[in-house]
């Protein structure tokens, strides 16, 4: 009986680690998409963007007429996008 509870604990830890990895990837993706959307909204021209999940994403605008808008778009939209999606899902499930 002891080995069953240990295997259950291992499975729970693996599920937690998988959830953590997925959450990290979604967070970095939405954060970078926030930079890209804010940069476009501020009149910048996207020079390059890298959204691959196995390294940190980045985007470069040339020219970037309002770099502070582009800068703050990452954290603001990186929070707003997942929260809005969660609200939509919750509303549809209830």
C-alpha positions as CSV (number, residue, x, y, z in Angstrom):
1,X,0.0,0.0,0.0
2,X,2.9,2.3,0.7
3,X,4.3,2.0,-2.9
4,X,0.9,3.0,-4.3
5,X,0.8,6.3,-2.3
6,X,4.4,7.0,-3.3
7,X,3.6,6.5,-7.0
8,X,0.6,8.7,-6.6
9,X,2.8,11.4,-5.1
10,X,5.2,11.1,-7.9
11,X,2.4,11.5,-10.5
12,X,1.1,14.6,-8.7
13,X,4.6,16.1,-8.7
14,X,5.0,15.4,-12.5
15,X,1.5,16.9,-13.2
16,X,2.5,20.0,-11.2
17,X,5.8,20.3,-13.1
18,X,4.0,19.9,-16.4
19,X,1.5,22.6,-15.4
20,X,4.3,24.9,-14.3
21,X,6.1,24.5,-17.7
22,X,2.9,25.1,-19.6
23,X,2.1,28.2,-17.5
24,X,5.6,29.6,-18.1
25,X,5.3,29.1,-21.9
26,X,1.8,30.8,-22.0
27,X,3.1,33.7,-19.8
28,X,6.1,34.4,-21.9
29,X,4.1,34.1,-25.1
30,X,1.3,36.5,-24.0
31,X,3.9,38.9,-22.5
32,X,5.8,39.1,-25.9
33,X,2.5,39.4,-27.9
34,X,1.7,42.3,-25.6
35,X,5.0,44.0,-26.7
36,X,4.2,43.3,-30.3
37,X,0.6,44.6,-30.2
38,X,1.6,47.7,-28.2
39,X,4.5,48.4,-30.6
40,X,2.2,48.2,-33.6
41,X,-0.4,50.4,-31.9
42,X,2.3,53.0,-31.2
43,X,3.2,53.2,-34.9
44,X,6.3,51.0,-34.8
45,X,7.3,48.6,-37.5
46,X,8.2,45.1,-36.4
47,X,11.7,44.3,-37.6
48,X,11.9,40.8,-36.1
49,X,10.1,38.6,-33.6
50,X,11.0,35.3,-32.0
51,X,8.3,33.5,-30.1
52,X,9.8,30.0,-30.0
53,X,9.0,28.4,-26.6
54,X,12.4,26.8,-25.9
55,X,14.1,30.2,-25.4
56,X,13.1,33.6,-24.2
57,X,11.0,35.4,-26.9
58,X,11.9,38.8,-28.1
59,X,10.8,41.4,-30.6
60,X,12.5,44.3,-32.3
61,X,10.9,47.4,-33.8
62,X,12.6,49.8,-36.2
63,X,11.6,52.5,-35.9
64,X,10.0,52.5,-32.6
65,X,8.4,56.0,-32.1
66,X,7.1,55.3,-28.6
67,X,9.4,52.8,-26.9
68,X,7.7,53.2,-23.5
69,X,4.4,52.2,-24.9
70,X,6.0,49.1,-26.4
71,X,7.8,48.4,-23.2
72,X,4.8,48.6,-21.0
73,X,2.6,46.7,-23.4
74,X,4.3,43.4,-22.5
75,X,3.4,43.3,-18.8
76,X,0.0,45.0,-19.1
77,X,-1.3,42.9,-22.0
78,X,0.6,39.9,-20.7
79,X,-1.7,40.0,-17.7
80,X,-4.8,41.3,-19.4
81,X,-4.9,38.6,-22.2
82,X,-4.9,35.5,-19.8
83,X,-7.3,37.2,-17.4
84,X,-9.8,38.0,-20.2
85,X,-9.5,34.5,-21.6
86,X,-10.1,33.0,-18.2
87,X,-13.2,35.2,-17.7
88,X,-14.5,34.1,-21.1
89,X,-14.0,30.4,-20.3
90,X,-15.5,30.7,-16.9
91,X,-18.5,32.5,-18.2
92,X,-19.1,29.9,-20.9
93,X,-18.7,27.0,-18.5
94,X,-21.2,28.4,-15.9
